[in-house]
């Protein structure tokens, strides 16, 4: 019986199967629509830093064949073979995606799934349908990601911009060639999912290469593997954007191609115009500008800026206008505006929302977004921490009860919470503090209530007492969170994480969190002789941490 996943659910691969040779099948269909299903091999920064690990119809396997495209078989629209123990260490995530080839939206798809098969037996399935999407044209269906061990996550998040937006999210871009080669189709298997067939994922025999009619520019980015040539076929209809090779940034012009020079920017008033790129050398002694003299304009006429028009910023090798400090921003052009132009859109581009397809997405160091539609679990957040929300979201008061208020008042670990439910995205922040999402996978962490911003309602939490010695009746308290979910911890400044050793002491006003398995006691340095004299160090009470290797503490550069 396979394990059923919903969007946002995660699990260790070892909990699903003991094998590492896996079959991944994707089934997605819609009347009149065509889909391209691919696998992105990403690095630790979730970027496609090596384009050889973009496995798609035109590049059916990775260099060491740890990821292979098998084709349609056993009822699956597309299938892959993933050998986890052969994946190189620089690859930390495999993202399986589906992209629409042509017009349409993901809301038009019928019931589909992504499934994992090990040893011929289906062990996991993530089912989806068009009601989960709207105007998306590319979706991330599921991820294999490395976090201590390989894990699987059902994602189900997409982009309206299609393949272009998907590649930009992974650090690449789409470029089209003048005459793209016909894609190489991998051999499809006819057997049931598994690895019993002897010719598993074997590519078809190469066909004789036809004589080229005319020289073509060198292929960029993802070209077919060596030895694989496109078979001769009758003329096909006009290829879509996906038939062109995909290129990751930075882009390079095709080999042998000529890139037209850009139109030169107007020269500042009183200076000679700059020679456009690619033209002959400029005169050794340029003529001084005089009445009626016009600079060369092969592409666009040049003229000094008119009244009220700000001059353009100087290009490479030019001097700034008279009276302007080098590097000073020209009036009317926002600081850091891209070369594509100025304006509000260009100035705010760097602050654009960052979607990742995860339930919790950190927009910057001090702002985090939670998608309530993923997993269907409500979120408990500090009252007043919402700064923006989108969709149909309901905020309700989350009371602690009579007993909870008594315990909170007595221990100082009272949390004023609100319950966020519905379908939408909620953006959370608190007094410009730094935010750190911590994902728990059945383990536990101790965090002071003052340092908690939000957490999944599925987490269990309780007040925990810290025993003390050296102070009569002394004790401190903290909150312990345990279960499966995410907790967002806030700190003043950038924290530091230290391993626990037998001689680890921390100021109780600066410590933020620690592993629940650590033993914590209150340590006092009160001495009669030391305190018999005037003056105090202010460090008389600390927390001492003890524990086995692997335990940690988190300390912020700030004392509450």
C-alpha positions in Angstrom: 0.0 0.0 0.0 1.7 3.2 -1.1 1.9 6.1 1.3 -0.3 9.0 0.2 1.1 12.5 0.2 -0.6 15.9 0.1 0.9 19.2 -0.9 3.5 20.3 1.6 4.0 16.8 3.2 7.6 15.5 3.6 9.2 12.2 4.6 12.6 10.5 4.6 13.2 8.2 1.7 14.5 5.6 4.1 11.0 5.6 5.8 9.5 4.8 2.4 12.0 2.2 1.2 15.4 0.8 2.0 16.4 0.9 -1.7 18.3 3.7 -3.5 17.4 2.7 -7.1 14.1 4.4 -7.6 11.6 4.8 -10.3 9.7 8.2 -10.5 6.6 8.3 -12.6 4.5 11.4 -13.5 1.0 11.3 -14.9 -0.4 14.6 -16.1 -2.9 15.1 -18.9 -5.4 17.7 -20.2 -7.4 17.8 -23.4 -5.5 19.5 -26.2 -2.5 20.3 -24.0 1.1 19.0 -24.2 3.5 18.9 -21.3 7.3 18.8 -20.9 8.3 17.0 -17.8 11.9 17.5 -16.6 14.2 17.1 -13.6 16.5 19.8 -12.3 19.6 18.8 -10.3 20.3 21.8 -8.0 23.2 22.7 -5.7 23.1 23.7 -2.1 21.8 27.2 -3.0 18.9 25.6 -5.1 20.5 26.8 -8.3 21.2 25.0 -11.5 25.0 25.6 -11.3 25.8 22.7 -13.7 23.5 22.5 -16.8 24.4 18.9 -17.3 22.0 18.1 -14.5 19.0 19.4 -16.3 17.5 16.2 -17.5 14.8 16.7 -20.2 13.9 15.4 -23.6 17.0 16.8 -25.3 19.4 15.7 -22.5 18.0 12.4 -21.2 20.6 11.6 -18.5 23.2 13.2 -16.2 26.9 12.6 -16.8 27.2 9.6 -14.3 23.7 8.4 -15.2 22.4 8.8 -11.7 19.3 10.6 -13.2 17.8 9.1 -16.4 14.8 10.0 -18.5 12.9 6.8 -19.4 9.9 8.1 -21.3 6.2 7.1 -21.2 5.5 3.7 -19.8 3.1 1.8 -17.5 0.5 4.5 -17.7 2.9 7.3 -16.8 3.2 10.4 -19.0 6.9 10.5 -18.2 9.2 8.5 -16.0 12.7 8.7 -14.5 15.3 6.5 -12.9 17.0 8.0 -9.9 20.0 6.2 -8.2 20.5 8.1 -5.0 23.8 6.6 -4.0 25.3 7.7 -7.4 24.3 11.3 -7.2 27.4 13.5 -6.8 27.9 15.5 -3.6 27.4 18.9 -5.2 23.8 18.0 -6.1 21.5 18.6 -3.1 18.0 18.6 -4.6 16.2 17.0 -7.6 13.1 19.0 -8.6 10.6 17.2 -10.8 8.6 19.8 -12.9 5.9 19.9 -15.5 5.7 22.7 -18.1 2.9 23.5 -20.6 4.1 23.4 -24.2 1.9 26.1 -25.8 -1.2 27.9 -24.5 -3.2 26.8 -21.5 -3.2 26.8 -17.7 -2.6 24.1 -15.1 -6.1 24.6 -13.9 -7.2 22.6 -17.0 -5.5 19.4 -16.1 -7.3 16.3 -14.9 -6.4 14.1 -12.0 -2.7 13.3 -12.0 0.1 12.1 -9.7 3.8 11.7 -9.0 4.7 8.3 -7.7 7.8 6.6 -6.4 8.4 2.9 -7.2 11.1 0.8 -5.6 11.8 -2.8 -6.6 8.6 -2.9 -8.7 6.4 -1.8 -5.8 4.9 1.6 -5.5 5.9 3.1 -2.1 4.7 6.8 -2.3 2.1 8.8 -4.4 1.3 12.5 -4.5 -2.0 13.0 -6.2 -3.2 16.4 -7.6 -5.7 17.8 -10.0 -6.5 21.1 -11.7 -8.5 22.5 -8.8 -5.2 23.0 -6.9 -3.9 25.4 -9.5 -5.1 28.5 -11.3 -3.1 30.4 -14.0 0.2 28.6 -13.5 1.9 27.3 -16.7 4.8 25.5 -14.9 4.7 23.6 -11.6 7.2 22.0 -9.3 5.5 18.7 -8.5 7.9 17.1 -6.0 11.5 17.3 -4.7 14.1 14.8 -3.6 16.3 16.9 -1.2 19.3 16.2 0.9 19.0 17.2 4.6 21.3 14.8 6.5 19.6 12.1 4.5 17.6 12.1 1.3 13.9 13.1 1.7 10.9 13.6 -0.5 8.5 16.6 -0.5 5.3 17.0 -2.3 5.5 20.6 -3.6 2.6 21.4 -6.0 3.6 25.0 -6.6 4.1 26.8 -9.9 4.7 29.9 -11.9 2.5 31.9 -14.3 5.5 32.7 -16.6 6.0 29.0 -17.6 9.4 27.6 -18.4 11.1 31.0 -18.4 9.9 31.8 -14.9 10.8 28.3 -13.7 14.4 28.6 -15.0 14.8 32.1 -13.5 13.8 30.6 -10.2 16.7 28.1 -10.6 19.2 30.7 -11.8 18.9 30.2 -15.6 17.2 31.6 -18.6 15.6 30.4 -21.9 17.2 31.3 -25.2 16.0 30.3 -28.7 18.4 29.4 -31.6 17.7 30.2 -35.2 17.4 26.6 -36.3 17.0 24.2 -33.3 17.7 20.6 -33.8 15.0 18.0 -33.6 14.9 16.7 -30.0 16.2 13.2 -29.3 13.4 11.0 -27.9 14.5 8.5 -25.2 13.5 4.9 -25.6 10.3 4.0 -23.8 9.9 0.9 -21.8 6.8 -1.4 -22.1 7.1 -3.2 -18.8 5.7 -2.4 -15.4 7.6 0.2 -13.3 10.7 -1.4 -11.8 14.1 -2.3 -13.0 13.5 -5.9 -14.1 13.9 -5.2 -17.9 17.5 -5.8 -18.9 17.7 -2.9 -21.3 16.7 -0.4 -18.7 16.7 3.1 -20.0 19.0 2.2 -22.9 19.1 4.8 -25.6 18.1 3.8 -29.1 20.7 3.0 -31.7 22.1 6.1 -33.3 20.9 6.9 -36.8 23.4 8.0 -39.5 23.9 11.7 -39.3 22.5 13.6 -42.3 24.8 16.0 -44.1 24.1 19.5 -42.9 22.6 21.8 -45.5 24.3 24.8 -44.1 26.6 25.6 -41.2 24.8 26.2 -37.9 26.0 28.1 -34.9 27.4 26.1 -32.1 24.9 24.7 -29.7 24.5 26.5 -26.4 23.8 25.0 -23.0 22.1 21.7 -23.0 22.9 19.9 -26.3 22.3 16.1 -26.9 24.8 13.8 -25.4 27.8 12.6 -27.5 26.9 9.9 -30.0 23.2 10.8 -30.1 22.1 12.2 -33.4 18.5 13.1 -34.4 17.0 10.6 -36.8 15.7 11.8 -40.2 12.1 12.7 -40.0 9.6 14.6 -42.2 9.2 18.3 -41.7 7.6 18.9 -38.3 5.3 21.9 -37.4 6.9 25.0 -36.0 8.8 24.1 -32.8 7.8 25.7 -29.5 10.1 27.4 -27.1 10.9 24.1 -25.4 12.5 22.8 -28.6 15.3 25.3 -28.2 18.2 24.5 -26.0 18.1 25.9 -22.5 20.9 28.1 -21.3 21.8 29.0 -17.7 23.3 32.4 -16.9 25.6 33.9 -17.8 24.6 33.9 -21.5 27.1 33.7 -24.3 26.4 34.6 -28.0 26.3 31.6 -30.4 29.6 30.6 -31.9 30.3 32.5 -35.0 27.3 34.7 -34.6 27.4 38.5 -34.7 25.8 40.5 -32.0 24.5 43.9 -33.2 26.0 46.7 -31.2 23.6 48.6 -28.9 22.7 52.1 -29.7 25.1 54.5 -28.1 23.9 56.7 -25.2 23.9 60.5 -25.8 27.1 62.0 -24.8 27.1 64.6 -22.0 26.9 68.2 -23.1 30.3 69.6 -24.1 32.0 66.2 -24.6 32.7 64.3 -27.8 30.5 61.2 -28.5 31.9 57.8 -27.8 32.7 55.4 -30.6 30.0 52.6 -30.8 31.2 49.0 -30.1 32.3 47.1 -33.2 33.1 50.1 -35.5 36.4 51.4 -36.7 38.7 53.3 -34.4 37.8 56.8 -33.5 39.9 59.7 -34.9 43.1 60.4 -33.0 42.1 64.0 -32.5 38.3 64.5 -32.4 37.1 67.8 -33.6 35.8 70.1 -31.0 32.0 70.4 -31.0 30.9 73.4 -33.0 27.8 74.9 -34.4 26.0 72.5 -36.6 28.3 69.6 -35.9 26.6 66.3 -35.4 28.2 63.1 -33.9 28.1 59.9 -36.0 24.8 58.1 -35.5 24.7 54.7 -37.2 21.8 53.5 -35.2 20.1 56.4 -33.4 20.6 60.1 -33.6 22.4 61.8 -30.9 21.7 65.2 -29.5 22.5 67.0 -26.3 19.7 66.7 -23.7 17.0 69.3 -24.1 15.7 71.7 -21.5 14.5 69.8 -18.4 15.8 66.5 -19.7 18.4 64.8 -17.4 21.5 63.7 -19.1 22.2 59.9 -19.4 24.8 58.4 -17.1 28.3 58.2 -18.6 29.2 54.9 -20.2 32.4 52.9 -19.8 35.4 55.2 -20.3 33.4 58.4 -20.2 33.7 61.2 -17.8 30.7 62.5 -15.8 29.2 65.8 -16.8 30.7 69.0 -15.5 30.0 69.6 -11.8 29.1 66.0 -11.1 31.2 63.8 -8.8 32.3 60.5 -10.4 29.9 57.7 -9.3 27.3 60.2 -8.2 23.7 59.3 -9.2 22.2 61.4 -12.0 19.1 63.3 -11.1 15.9 61.3 -12.0 17.6 57.9 -12.3 17.1 55.7 -9.2 20.3 54.4 -7.5 21.1 50.9 -8.7 18.7 51.1 -11.7 19.4 48.3 -14.2 20.6 49.0 -17.7 17.1 48.2 -19.0 15.9 51.6 -17.9 14.9 53.6 -14.9 11.4 53.9 -13.3 9.5 52.6 -10.3 9.5 49.0 -11.6 13.2 48.9 -12.2 14.0 50.5 -8.8 11.8 48.0 -6.9 12.8 44.9 -8.8 15.4 43.9 -6.2 12.7 43.8 -3.5 10.3 41.6 -5.5 8.6 38.7 -3.7 10.6 35.5 -3.6 8.4 32.4 -4.3 10.1 29.0 -3.6 7.2 26.6 -3.6 7.6 25.9 0.1 5.2 26.4 2.9 7.5 28.8 4.7 9.5 31.2 2.5 11.9 33.8 3.9 11.6 37.0 1.8 14.6 38.6 3.6 16.3 38.5 6.9 13.4 40.2 8.7 10.3 39.1 6.8 8.8 35.6 6.2 5.8 34.3 4.2 3.7 31.3 5.1 1.4 29.6 2.6 -1.7 28.4 4.4 -2.9 26.4 1.5 0.0 23.9 1.8 -0.7 21.0 4.1 -4.0 22.5 5.3 -2.5 23.2 8.8 -3.3 26.5 10.6 -0.5 28.7 11.9 -0.1 30.3 15.3 1.6 33.6 15.2 2.4 36.4 17.7 -0.5 38.9 17.9 0.1 41.9 15.6 2.9 40.3 13.6 1.0 40.2 10.3 2.2 42.9 7.9 0.5 41.7 4.7 -1.7 38.9 3.5 -3.2 37.7 0.2 -6.2 35.4 -0.3 -9.0 34.4 2.0 -7.4 34.3 5.5 -9.1 34.4 8.8 -7.4 35.7 12.0 -8.8 34.6 15.4 -7.8 34.9 19.0 -5.9 31.9 20.4 -6.4 31.8 24.1 -4.2 29.8 26.5 -7.1 29.0 28.9 -7.3 29.7 32.6 -4.6 27.3 33.6 -2.3 28.4 30.7 -2.6 32.1 31.7 -1.7 31.2 35.3 1.3 29.2 34.2 2.4 31.9 31.7 2.1 34.7 34.3 4.0 32.6 36.9 6.9 31.5 34.6 7.1 34.5 32.2 6.5 32.2 29.3 3.2 33.5 28.2 2.6 33.9 24.4 -0.1 36.2 23.0 -1.1 34.3 19.9 -3.4 34.5 17.0 -4.7 31.6 14.8 -4.3 32.1 11.0 -6.5 29.8 8.8 -7.8 29.8 5.3 -6.3 29.8 1.8 -3.6 32.4 1.1 -0.2 33.8 2.0 0.5 35.7 5.2 3.6 37.8 5.7 5.0 38.1 9.2 7.5 40.3 10.9 8.2 41.8 14.4 10.0 45.0 15.2 12.6 44.4 12.5 14.1 41.4 14.2 16.0 38.7 12.3 13.8 35.6 11.6 15.0 32.0 11.3 12.6 29.2 10.3 13.5 25.9 12.0 12.0 22.7 10.6 11.4 19.9 13.1 11.2 16.3 12.0 9.9 14.7 15.2 12.7 16.2 17.3 12.4 19.0 19.9 13.9 22.4 20.6 13.8 24.7 23.6 13.0 28.4 22.8 12.2 31.3 25.1 8.6 32.5 24.5 10.0 36.0 23.9 11.9 34.6 20.8 9.0 32.8 19.1 7.3 34.6 16.2 5.1 31.8 14.7 4.8 28.0 14.3 2.7 25.3 12.8 -0.3 24.4 15.0 0.7 20.7 14.6 3.7 21.3 17.0 3.3 20.5 20.6 4.6 23.0 23.1 4.8 23.3 26.9 6.6 25.2 29.6 9.8 23.5 30.8 11.5 24.3 34.1 15.3 24.8 34.3 16.7 23.6 37.6 19.1 25.8 39.5 21.7 25.4 42.2 23.6 28.0 44.1 20.5 30.2 44.4 18.0 29.1 47.1 14.9 28.0 45.2 16.3 29.4 42.0 14.8 28.3 38.7 14.2 29.6 35.2 11.7 28.5 32.5 11.5 28.1 28.8 9.2 26.7 26.1 9.8 23.3 24.5 8.5 22.6 21.0 8.3 19.1 19.6 6.7 17.3 16.6 6.7 17.7 12.8 6.4 21.3 11.6 8.2 24.6 11.4 8.9 27.2 14.1 10.1 30.7 13.3 12.6 32.0 15.9 13.4 35.7 16.1 16.7 37.2 17.2 18.2 40.7 17.7 21.0 40.6 15.2 22.7 37.6 13.6 23.0 34.7 16.1 25.8 32.2 16.6 25.3 28.5 17.0 27.8 26.7 19.3 28.2 23.0 20.2 27.6 22.0 23.8 30.7 21.0 25.7 31.1 20.3 29.5 32.3 23.8 29.9 29.7 25.7 28.0 28.1 28.7 29.8 25.8 31.3 28.4 24.1 34.5 29.7 20.5 33.7 30.4 19.6 37.1 28.9 21.4 36.4 25.6 20.6 32.7 24.9 17.8 32.1 22.4 17.4 28.4 22.0 19.0 25.0 22.5 18.5 21.4 21.7 16.0 19.7 24.0 18.4 16.9 24.8 20.8 19.2 26.5 20.9 19.3 30.3 20.6 22.9 31.5 21.2 24.1 35.0 21.5 27.6 36.5 25.1 28.3 37.6 25.8 31.0 40.2 29.2 32.7 40.9 28.1 34.3 44.1 30.9 34.3 46.6 30.9 35.9 50.0 34.4 37.3 49.8 33.9 38.5 46.2 30.7 40.3 47.0 31.9 41.7 50.3 33.5 44.5 48.3 31.8 47.2 46.3 31.3 46.7 42.6 29.7 43.9 40.5 30.6 42.3 37.2 27.0 41.8 36.2 27.7 38.2 35.2 26.9 36.4 38.5 24.1 34.1 37.1 24.6 32.0 33.9 23.2 28.9 32.3 25.5 25.8 32.1 24.8 23.4 29.3 25.8 19.7 29.3 25.0 17.0 26.7 26.3 14.4 24.3 27.9 15.5 21.0 25.4 16.9 18.6 23.7 19.2 21.0 23.8 23.0 20.4 22.9 26.4 21.8 21.9 29.6 19.9 23.0 32.9 21.3 22.2 36.4 20.0 24.4 39.5 20.2 21.9 41.2 22.4 20.7 40.9 26.1 17.0 41.1 26.7 
